[in-house]
Amino acid sequence: MHLLQRLFLLLSCSFFLAFNVFAEEPDWKPYAEVLQTVSPGTKHGTQLALVDYPALKDNGKLAAAYQQLSQFPPSRLSSREEKLAFYINAYNILALKMVVDHFPLDSIKDVGSFFNPVWDRPAGTINGKTVSLGEIEHKILRPLGEPRIHLAIVCASVSCPDLRNEPYTAARLDTQLNEQAKKFLLNEQKGLRIDKKQIHISKIFNWFEKDFKKTGGVDHFIRQYQPQLPALSIAADMPYDWSLNGIAQPVNKQVSLTPR
């Protein structure tokens, strides 16, 4: 074999081995166990996936999932899909942790205040670095250019998209995100509702309208998943319920209906 061919083969093998050693995702088994505490239900007239927060506070499953997350070096993630899946899971784990750490409460927003909202407060650590929910959403996930994240990250509230019953993975990410979008838009209480004059959709599409412009705009995005929609205008004006997406509501406090 020619010397240059051998050198090329050696370099190719080295690159392949290095990629497989350093590019990886967590197996997410502890987080998968956490998601088994989520079940279908209804709260305030809205169908959603309800979280058993008292169980999570006591059974140690969330603590195990957080420990795995906090020890994983994000530098091992190589592809865009790996980064998206990892940080969607990270956001959801840390949102659950934020609630459990301050439980009981009526809304995740009760953890923060007007001047120091919950989204800006430390939510946990990843590989030794303290992060907030807002940092993960706005500085890590949104710059990756995937608007469907907004139908996958769950801010522990009734009107949020539902938690999936499985972790996100790079290999299945596109399918999982499409399923999330379809499911959310089929929920008439918080995703999409039609009356005689207009199509009403979640305020999420208003708050993050800029992100959906990258894929043709909100109208185009909605009609991809519901092509049979009537030719009516679309308004992102459905009321947003910030009540906790939990099986119980132990504290009677006024819940704010303002955007995150």
C-alpha positions as CSV (number, residue, x, y, z in Angstrom):
1,M,0.0,0.0,0.0
2,H,1.3,3.5,-0.9
3,L,2.7,5.4,2.1
4,L,0.2,8.3,1.6
5,Q,-2.7,5.8,1.5
6,R,-1.6,4.2,4.7
7,L,-1.2,7.6,6.4
8,F,-4.7,8.6,5.2
9,L,-6.2,5.3,6.5
10,L,-4.4,5.8,9.9
11,L,-5.7,9.3,10.2
12,S,-9.2,8.2,9.3
13,C,-9.3,5.4,11.8
14,S,-7.9,7.8,14.5
15,F,-10.6,10.3,13.8
16,F,-13.3,7.7,13.8
17,L,-12.1,6.3,17.2
18,A,-11.8,9.8,18.7
19,F,-15.3,10.7,17.5
20,N,-16.8,7.6,19.1
21,V,-14.8,8.1,22.4
22,F,-15.7,11.7,22.9
23,A,-19.1,12.1,21.2
24,E,-21.7,10.6,23.4
25,E,-25.0,11.3,25.3
26,P,-26.0,10.2,28.8
27,D,-28.1,7.1,28.8
28,W,-30.8,9.0,30.7
29,K,-32.1,6.0,32.6
30,P,-32.5,7.9,35.9
31,Y,-34.5,10.6,34.1
32,A,-36.6,8.0,32.3
33,E,-37.6,6.7,35.8
34,V,-38.6,10.2,36.8
35,L,-40.9,10.5,33.8
36,Q,-42.7,7.4,35.0
37,T,-44.3,9.6,37.7
38,V,-46.0,11.6,35.0
39,S,-49.5,10.6,34.0
40,P,-52.5,12.0,32.0
41,G,-55.0,14.1,33.8
42,T,-57.0,17.3,33.9
43,K,-56.4,20.5,35.9
44,H,-58.4,23.7,35.7
45,G,-60.3,22.2,32.7
46,T,-57.1,21.5,30.8
47,Q,-55.9,18.1,29.7
48,L,-52.2,17.7,30.5
49,A,-49.5,15.4,31.8
50,L,-49.5,15.8,35.6
51,V,-46.4,15.4,37.6
52,D,-46.4,13.7,41.0
53,Y,-44.2,16.2,42.8
54,P,-44.7,14.8,46.3
55,A,-43.4,11.4,45.0
56,L,-40.4,13.1,43.3
57,K,-39.6,14.9,46.6
58,D,-39.5,11.6,48.5
59,N,-38.4,8.8,46.2
60,G,-34.9,10.0,45.2
61,K,-35.4,9.5,41.4
62,L,-35.1,13.2,40.6
63,A,-32.0,13.5,42.7
64,A,-30.4,10.6,40.7
65,A,-31.4,12.2,37.4
66,Y,-29.9,15.5,38.5
67,Q,-26.7,13.9,39.7
68,Q,-26.2,12.3,36.3
69,L,-26.9,15.6,34.5
70,S,-24.7,17.7,36.8
71,Q,-21.7,15.4,36.3
72,F,-21.9,15.1,32.5
73,P,-19.4,17.2,30.5
74,P,-21.2,18.9,27.6
75,S,-17.9,18.9,25.7
76,R,-18.7,15.3,24.8
77,L,-21.6,16.4,22.7
78,S,-20.6,16.8,19.1
79,S,-23.7,17.2,16.9
80,R,-26.4,19.8,17.0
81,E,-28.9,17.1,17.7
82,E,-27.0,15.9,20.7
83,K,-26.8,19.4,22.1
84,L,-30.5,20.0,21.5
85,A,-31.6,16.7,23.1
86,F,-29.2,17.2,26.1
87,Y,-30.2,20.7,26.9
88,I,-34.0,20.1,26.4
89,N,-33.6,17.3,29.0
90,A,-31.5,19.5,31.2
91,Y,-34.1,22.3,31.1
92,N,-36.9,19.9,32.1
93,I,-34.9,18.2,34.8
94,L,-33.9,21.5,36.3
95,A,-37.4,22.9,36.1
96,L,-38.7,19.8,38.0
97,K,-35.8,20.3,40.5
98,M,-36.7,24.0,41.0
99,V,-40.3,23.0,42.0
100,V,-39.2,20.1,44.2
101,D,-36.6,22.2,46.0
102,H,-39.3,24.7,46.9
103,F,-42.3,22.5,47.2
104,P,-45.1,23.0,48.2
105,L,-46.1,25.9,45.9
106,D,-48.8,26.8,43.4
107,S,-46.6,28.0,40.6
108,I,-43.0,27.8,39.6
109,K,-43.1,31.6,39.4
110,D,-43.6,31.8,43.1
111,V,-39.9,30.8,43.5
112,G,-38.9,34.2,42.1
113,S,-40.0,37.8,42.3
114,F,-40.6,40.7,39.9
115,F,-37.0,41.9,40.2
116,N,-35.5,38.4,40.4
117,P,-37.7,36.0,38.4
118,V,-37.3,32.3,38.7
119,W,-35.9,32.0,35.2
120,D,-32.8,34.0,36.3
121,R,-32.2,32.2,39.6
122,P,-29.6,29.4,39.8
123,A,-31.4,26.1,38.9
124,G,-28.4,23.7,39.3
125,T,-25.0,22.9,38.0
126,I,-23.8,21.1,34.8
127,N,-20.2,20.0,34.9
128,G,-19.4,22.4,37.8
129,K,-21.1,25.4,36.1
130,T,-24.1,27.0,37.7
131,V,-26.9,27.6,35.2
132,S,-30.4,29.1,35.2
133,L,-33.4,28.0,33.2
134,G,-33.3,31.3,31.3
135,E,-29.7,30.7,30.4
136,I,-30.4,27.3,29.0
137,E,-33.4,28.5,27.0
138,H,-32.1,31.8,25.7
139,K,-28.3,31.4,25.5
140,I,-28.0,27.8,24.6
141,L,-31.1,26.3,23.0
142,R,-32.6,29.2,21.0
143,P,-29.3,30.0,19.2
144,L,-29.4,26.4,17.8
145,G,-32.2,27.6,15.5
146,E,-34.8,24.9,16.3
147,P,-38.2,26.5,17.1
148,R,-39.8,23.2,18.1
149,I,-37.8,23.5,21.4
150,H,-40.6,25.7,22.7
151,L,-43.0,22.7,22.4
152,A,-40.5,20.4,24.3
153,I,-39.1,22.4,27.2
154,V,-41.6,22.4,30.1
155,C,-41.7,25.3,32.6
156,A,-43.8,23.2,35.1
157,S,-47.1,24.9,34.3
158,V,-50.5,23.9,33.1
159,S,-50.3,25.8,29.8
160,C,-46.8,24.6,29.0
161,P,-46.4,21.7,26.5
162,D,-46.5,18.3,28.2
163,L,-43.5,16.4,29.5
164,R,-42.9,13.4,27.3
165,N,-42.9,10.0,28.8
166,E,-39.3,9.5,27.6
167,P,-36.1,11.5,27.4
168,Y,-35.1,13.2,24.2
169,T,-32.2,11.6,22.2
170,A,-30.3,12.7,19.2
171,A,-31.2,9.7,17.2
172,R,-35.0,10.2,17.6
173,L,-35.0,14.0,18.1
174,D,-36.8,15.0,14.8
175,T,-39.6,12.4,15.4
176,Q,-39.9,13.4,19.0
177,L,-40.2,17.1,18.3
178,N,-42.7,16.5,15.5
179,E,-44.8,14.4,17.9
180,Q,-44.6,17.2,20.5
181,A,-45.8,19.8,18.1
182,K,-48.7,17.7,16.8
183,K,-49.8,16.8,20.3
184,F,-49.6,20.4,21.6
185,L,-51.6,21.8,18.7
186,L,-54.3,19.1,19.1
187,N,-54.9,20.3,22.7
188,E,-57.8,22.8,22.5
189,Q,-57.3,24.0,26.0
190,K,-53.8,25.3,25.6
191,G,-52.5,24.6,22.1
192,L,-55.0,25.5,19.4
193,R,-58.7,26.3,19.4
194,I,-60.9,27.4,16.5
195,D,-64.0,29.5,16.6
196,K,-66.2,30.9,13.8
197,K,-64.0,34.0,13.2
198,Q,-60.4,33.1,14.2
199,I,-57.9,30.4,15.1
200,H,-56.5,30.9,18.6
201,I,-53.1,29.5,19.5
202,S,-50.8,29.5,22.6
203,K,-49.1,32.7,23.6
204,I,-45.9,30.8,23.2
205,F,-46.1,31.5,19.5
206,N,-46.3,35.2,20.3
207,W,-43.4,35.3,22.8
208,F,-41.1,33.4,20.4
209,E,-42.5,34.6,17.1
210,K,-38.9,35.5,16.0
211,D,-37.8,31.9,16.3
212,F,-40.6,30.6,14.1
213,K,-39.8,33.1,11.4
214,K,-36.7,31.0,10.6
215,T,-38.9,28.2,9.4
216,G,-41.5,30.3,7.5
217,G,-43.4,32.0,10.3
218,V,-46.0,30.9,12.8
219,D,-48.8,30.5,10.3
220,H,-46.7,28.2,8.1
221,F,-45.5,26.3,11.1
222,I,-49.0,25.7,12.4
223,R,-50.4,24.6,9.1
224,Q,-47.6,22.1,8.6
225,Y,-49.1,20.1,11.5
226,Q,-52.8,21.0,10.8
227,P,-53.1,21.3,7.1
228,Q,-56.9,21.1,7.2
229,L,-57.2,24.4,9.2
230,P,-59.8,26.8,7.7
231,A,-58.6,30.0,6.0
232,L,-58.9,32.1,9.1
233,S,-56.5,34.5,10.7
234,I,-54.4,33.1,13.6
235,A,-54.0,34.9,16.9
236,A,-51.6,33.8,19.6
237,D,-53.9,34.9,22.4
238,M,-55.0,31.9,24.4
239,P,-55.0,32.5,28.2
240,Y,-51.8,31.1,29.8
241,D,-52.3,29.3,33.1
242,W,-49.1,29.4,35.2
243,S,-50.5,27.0,37.8
244,L,-48.2,24.1,38.7
245,N,-48.6,21.1,36.4
246,G,-48.8,18.9,39.5
247,I,-51.4,16.5,40.9
248,A,-52.0,18.7,43.9
249,Q,-52.2,22.5,44.5
250,P,-51.3,22.8,48.2
251,V,-51.0,26.5,48.5
252,N,-53.6,29.1,47.7
253,K,-51.7,32.0,46.1
254,Q,-52.6,34.4,43.3
255,V,-51.0,33.0,40.1
256,S,-49.7,35.5,37.6
257,L,-50.7,35.1,34.0
258,T,-47.8,37.1,32.5
259,P,-45.2,35.7,30.1
260,R,-42.0,34.2,31.3
